[in-house]
Amino acid sequence: MTASDPGLRRTLGVGDAVVIGLGSMVGAGIFAALAPAAHAAGSGLLLGLAVAAVVAYCNAMSSARLAALYPASGGTYVYGRERLGEFWGYLAGWSFVVGKTASCAAMALTVGTYVWPGQAHAVAVAAVVALTAVNYGGVQKSAWLTRVIVAVVLAVLAAVVVGCLVSGEADAGRLDIGASDGVGGVLQAAGLLFFAFAGYARIATLGEEVRDPARTIPRAIPLALGIALVVYAGVAVAVLSVLGSDGLGDATAPLADAVRAAGMPWLVPVVRIGAAVAALGSLLALILGVSRTTLAMARDRHLPGALAVVHPRFQVPHRAELAVGAVVAVLAATVDVRGAIGFSSFGVLAYYAVANASAWTLDSAPTARVVPVVGLLGCAVLAFSLPGVSVVVGAGVLVVGVLAYGVRRWVRAGAGKG
């Protein structure tokens, strides 16, 4: 680091890191991915959740081991570069930035849909602008706000679970796993639900901003993932017991529909507020993570070098944050929320495939390689089990990134000869 680029400030402890991870996960999964996953899997939704959790656990363990060795901003972009070579690091970074930018847009639109359905795009853009400003002021402010958001969301979800399960409409027969729509549907649901688990990546991408990263990151990642899994399972069981898989699959606002069906219409406005707050928390952490990966790629000149500057006072990558905020605002004004989920899942699964391949190189012992192998194969299977449009568009965007990398190398080689 130089005097003009002082680096990022290490202010986050284990609790802060866990909260940032939870802020990313609970908003995305519960309020955005349950309905399309139920539509894909039927009553196999719970099986899909279990498969997604296994793949996410493998990814989390691989990420935690790598983050302890390479505590720098960028996450798998850094791990792939260090363990597999420059190209694989670049591919991971490209997948993450593109996929998670789509996630940002999806979360912003979720806020707009719940706050003011008639002006969802305008509200989404306003949310992006406001949270970009919060992140600009420093990561500790972001962690504090995320802590408040997570507390509110968990309270709302607890009310939904208790309300549904104690109502006279709850029926355990609606949880029949044997009525699933086949292996393909379960895998597609798992791929969509993986979108909900990917928030722990925020912890790894904040490697330069946590205290004692070798200890903090390996503890925070599995802890955040475990808490999120318990929350997801509880909410999925409660909502399925009231709506059934068909009702859940057709719902546009599944948790609101569930409490209404359970005979608690007074709780619907609370759920709507909780959904908006959850999506805000997810959006806050997503912008934080994408900007840090942008910073790391800009440092290596895979993205414009001007984005690598760290603010001398706030010690945040302010140009990267502003650039990410601007792109997300444009997308939030134009895209569709459901299409963004599948596209984001494809990009993030590609990102974690590189993470698992990187972790595979850490130890030659066969037992130590079980987790990264399962994670790598799981990412590949889930990515290509997603809806066809998501696979085609996601693969196309990755190809664009590869071509950009090749052109850049060719230009560099030509300049070197000159």
Secondary structure, 3 states (H helix, E strand, C coil): CCCCCCCCCCCECHHHHHHHHHHHHHHHHHHHHHHHHHHHHECCHHHHHHHHHHHHHHHHHHHHHHHHHCCCCCCHHHHHHHHCCHHHHHHHHHHHHHHHHHHHHHHHHHHHHHHCHHHHHHHHHHHHHHHHHHHHCCHHHHHHHHHHHHHHHHHHHHHHHHHHHHCCCCCHHHHCHHHECHHHHHHHHHHHHHHHHHHHHHHHHCCCCECCHHHHHHHHHHHHHHHHHHHHHHHHHHHHHHHHHHHHHHCCCHHHHHHHHCCCHHHHHHHHHHHHHHHHHHHHHHHHHHHHHHHHHHHCCCCCHHHHCCCCCCCCCHHHHHHHHHHHHHHHCCCCHHHHHHHHHHHHHHHHHHHHHHHHCCCCCHHHHHHHHHHHHHHHHHHCCCCHHHHHHHHHHHHHHHHHHHHHHHHHHHHHHC
